[in-house]
């Protein structure tokens, strides 16, 4: 199975197909990266020399965790708390890590059709597949949307999320702001909403130099103001 370098010294490293990762959008951090890697999986990488379990996690995370039983629970629990990104792992739904750290916290799960084939740390594709089915686990509405749009074949199941409707056009500012407030527990300051919008609608924000004015206008029209510069979702 593909995995990042294990912080306790596991040395057999199998890497995820870079095209699969690319189809899921841009990631800010890979906390389980091998020391020697043939390609980047995120803007920033932690290896076993850093120990991603004790380092701060920021932004959208791509995680293909080590499968050593002594640490997989710790990585999955940290991802559950971080709640921003996608995890790839075996579809072993009966196991303790899956029962305790995936089902209670995942927004959605994609049960990938067929079995994935991985690469060694030289970028050479393995001769055989990973030997078991795999899943992609999302931890936010945005990550669920990216899985839905990725084109990766399989069954996408909502776990702790409302259904997501995908349209082949840019989301409205009202939808962007709604997603931001959902991610911010239903209520937030203008500053936090701006920051979240840059994360969940990066392309839309970059195309509009006046995006902050658009967000303020949308908040005034469609959302409830609870204080100066503070808004929440309508009841």
Secondary structure, DSSP 8 states (H G I E B T S, - for coil): ------TT------B--HHHHHTT---SEETT--SS-SS-SSSEE--TTT-TTTS---SSEEE-----TTTHHHHHHHHHHH--EEEEEE--TTSHHHHHHTTTT-SEEEEESS----B-TTS-B-SS--SS-EEEEE-SHHHHHHHHHS---EEEEESSS------SS---HHHHHHHHHHHTTTEEEHHHHHHHHHHHTHHHHHT-TTHHHHHHHHHHHHSEEEETTEEE---
